Amino acid sequence: MDDQRARIVERVRKLLALAGDSAAAEGEIENALAFAARLMSEHDIGESETAPAEPGGAAPDPDAPIDTADYTQGRAPGGSRNAATWEGRLAMFVADLIGGLGVYRDHAKSYSVRGIRQTNPDGTAKLRSGMMFYGHAEGVALALELFAETRLMIGTIAARRYGGLYKGSGREYCEGFVQGLKIKLDADRAAERQGKARALPDPTGQTTALVPLQADQRHALDRIHRKRKNAASDWLRSSEGIKLGSSSRRRGGQYDGAARGAGQRDGRNHNASATRSRKLT
């Protein structure tokens, strides 16, 4: 085995070891499996070369105690003074995708771009709404990055196709896209709970391999994420003095079923883990 191949094989082993780490966040596990599958396909690496690691690994222990020592919260700015419904739903999707996190809407606040405070022509500060993610520090950092990049991507597509992202058809497209993301995530997890293999896409969106995901791991992760989210809510209340209630938002305006349907199709076809897979290189 030459040096370059040996390095690639070692990288695959480390990715598979991460996937089997009971302390890893769900996003890390899925991204590690996806990137390992891509490398194995591109370089024709067999399972015998990566032994003893196995895709999926042992199920994590759902009864392990939750350590909140590194719990924190972080703010992801929205694109306008009043957060759109689709931005709030995107934040909830991101928290669900990563697992064990909570999220709530924050009041509009002043902001800076490249260190420059943004102001109106009269000198008053420009304000932006925000989404506050809270929970384990690594998950919060991941959520902030994933929310920002996904929000920018969805908004850019909507603006190019429909001329905007907060009103009319552009807003409908964005809401449909987030719906599509949630539909895909729910379907993937349902397949995992049934012990079925599913295709994991690489960062280019191409299917590279079928990686069997164990049902016991999925069920264990579900329990862990519920415990982590409950622990995060307790931490937010006790450490930050914030007690969250329920709220609902109604949107007005016309409904464009074609734009929403187009967004939903794009959302279902999007690989939400692609950004994190690239970070594992």
Secondary structure as the mmCIF struct_conf table of DSSP 4:
data_model
#
loop_
_struct_conf.conf_type_id
_struct_conf.id
_struct_conf.beg_label_comp_id
_struct_conf.beg_label_asym_id
_struct_conf.beg_label_seq_id
_struct_conf.end_label_comp_id
_struct_conf.end_label_asym_id
_struct_conf.end_label_seq_id
HELX_RH_AL_P HELX_RH_AL_P1 ASP A 3 ALA A 19
TURN_TY1_P TURN_TY1_P1 GLY A 20 GLY A 20
TURN_TY1_P TURN_TY1_P2 SER A 22 ALA A 23
BEND BEND1 ALA A 24 ALA A 24
HELX_RH_AL_P HELX_RH_AL_P2 GLU A 26 GLU A 42
TURN_TY1_P TURN_TY1_P3 HIS A 43 ASP A 44
HELX_RH_AL_P HELX_RH_AL_P3 GLU A 47 THR A 50
TURN_TY1_P TURN_TY1_P4 ALA A 51 PRO A 52
TURN_TY1_P TURN_TY1_P5 PRO A 55 GLY A 56
BEND BEND2 ALA A 58 ALA A 58
HELX_LH_PP_P HELX_LH_PP_P1 ALA A 59 PRO A 60
TURN_TY1_P TURN_TY1_P6 PRO A 62 ASP A 63
BEND BEND3 ALA A 64 ALA A 64
HELX_LH_PP_P HELX_LH_PP_P2 PRO A 65 ASP A 67
TURN_TY1_P TURN_TY1_P7 ALA A 69 ASP A 70
STRN STRN1 TYR A 71 PRO A 77
BEND BEND4 GLY A 79 ASN A 82
HELX_RH_AL_P HELX_RH_AL_P4 THR A 85 ILE A 98
BEND BEND5 GLY A 100 GLY A 100
STRN STRN2 GLY A 102 SER A 110
STRN STRN3 SER A 112 VAL A 113
TURN_TY1_P TURN_TY1_P8 ARG A 114 GLY A 115
STRN STRN4 ILE A 116 ARG A 117
STRN STRN5 THR A 119 THR A 119
TURN_TY1_P TURN_TY1_P9 PRO A 121 ASP A 122
BEND BEND6 GLY A 123 GLY A 123
HELX_LH_PP_P HELX_LH_PP_P3 THR A 124 THR A 124
STRN STRN6 ALA A 125 ALA A 125
HELX_LH_PP_P HELX_LH_PP_P4 LYS A 126 LYS A 126
STRN STRN7 LEU A 127 HIS A 136
HELX_RH_AL_P HELX_RH_AL_P5 ALA A 137 TYR A 162
BEND BEND7 GLY A 163 GLY A 163
BEND BEND8 LEU A 165 LYS A 167
HELX_RH_AL_P HELX_RH_AL_P6 GLY A 168 ARG A 193
TURN_TY1_P TURN_TY1_P10 GLN A 194 GLY A 195
STRN STRN8 ALA A 197 PRO A 201
TURN_TY1_P TURN_TY1_P11 PRO A 203 THR A 204
BEND BEND9 GLY A 205 GLY A 205
STRN STRN9 THR A 207 PRO A 212
HELX_RH_AL_P HELX_RH_AL_P7 ALA A 215 SER A 239
BEND BEND10 GLU A 240 GLU A 240
BEND BEND11 GLY A 253 GLY A 253
HELX_RH_AL_P HELX_RH_AL_P8 GLY A 257 ASN A 269
TURN_TY1_P TURN_TY1_P12 ALA A 272 SER A 273
HELX_RH_AL_P HELX_RH_AL_P9 ALA A 274 LYS A 279
TURN_TY1_P TURN_TY1_P13 LEU A 280 LEU A 280
#
